[in-house]
Amino acid sequence: MDVSLTLWVLTIVGLCALIAVDFFIGRKPHDVSVKEAGIWTIVWIVLAAIFGLGLLIFGGGRPAGEFFAGYITEKSLSVDNLFVFVLIMAKFAVPSKYQQRVLLVGVLIALVLRAIFIAAGAAIIASFSWVFYIFGAFLIWTAWKLIQEARADQEDEEFEENKLLKAAERRFGVADRYHGTKLWIQQNGKRVMTPMLVVMLAIGTTDVLFALDSIPAIFGLTQDPYIVFTANAFALMGLRQLYFLIGGLLKKLVHLSYGLSIILGFIGVKLVLHALHESGVHVPEISIPVSLGVICSVLIITTITSLRASRKQAQTEAVTGPAETPAKTDIDV
């Protein structure tokens, strides 16, 4: 798809306007209700659908199909991010009324970092077609790793700060408590970060780890940087509302990791086949409609089996009583 500089600028300006509206509406710290989260989740999904229809009208069926396949894939992978976001919120004991602001800024940081990843990935693909072998092998390996993690006992999982975050804390220091939505304060004559800024950086930088598999995954569906960027943008920008909407349902999606592993493995195979085709080997390539059908089917089946398994477990616990879990101590900021 041939995208002019003007269209790129208009798209970025439009996304910035949507972000500004979102920020303006949620500028006052408050507890987000399920109703509010549900309304805004629908709004972002409708906006993504309208954008995809616009691609269909002005660009044709292929760009639109690639966008919807990429958007659904990125959206499903971003749900996995929510598990880590829950751990981060618990780690830093973020008050519920501030969680909306934390997620908004954290997602913006993640979007900027992903844009850099996308630009780098597009440049590498344009210069070295053999990189598809690496992307494909990496996704297949990630799929296997997801299965192993899903089968492992992760009851005591806890968020661990990355090296960049620890270095920033040592360099600037961190206040001992939250000060509203302030990011910096003066403490003992020194300017230090507040826990609010730390948790924002934690969410933004942690997302980079998820981008390591989500970016190659979407490049397996389309090599158009414009579609890759917009699909990521719409998937991430609705993530904040999705956090409040399905936060309580995350523990019920017990088979999500298996579903994501199947999707990543499928796209990994698709990438390898594409790489072989580019090398002159006559192999069948997987079309976008087939990819979209597989991705949607896997997500639907995974959701159904997860809810059934959770319901069955709840019924079993109602009869036998919940399994004992080790006591957890409160985590201080």
Buried (B, 14 or more C-beta within 10 A) or exposed (E): BEBEEEEEEEBBEBBEEBBEEBEEEBEEBEEBEEEBBBEBBEBBBEBBEEBBEEBBEEBEEBBBBBBBBBBBBBBBBBBBBBBBBBBBBBBBBBBEBBBBBBBBBBBBBBBEBBBEBBEEBBEBBEEEBEBBBBBBBBBBBBBBBBBEEBEEEEEEEEBEBBEEBEEBBEEBEBBEEBEEBEBBBEBEEEEBBBBBBBBBBBBBBBBBEBBEBBBBBBBBBBBBBBBBBBBBBBBBBBBBBBBBBBBEBBEBBBBBBBBBBBBBBBBBBBBBBBBBBEEEEEEEEBEBEEBBEBBBEBBEBBBEBBBEBBEEBEEEEEEEEEEEEEEEEEEEB
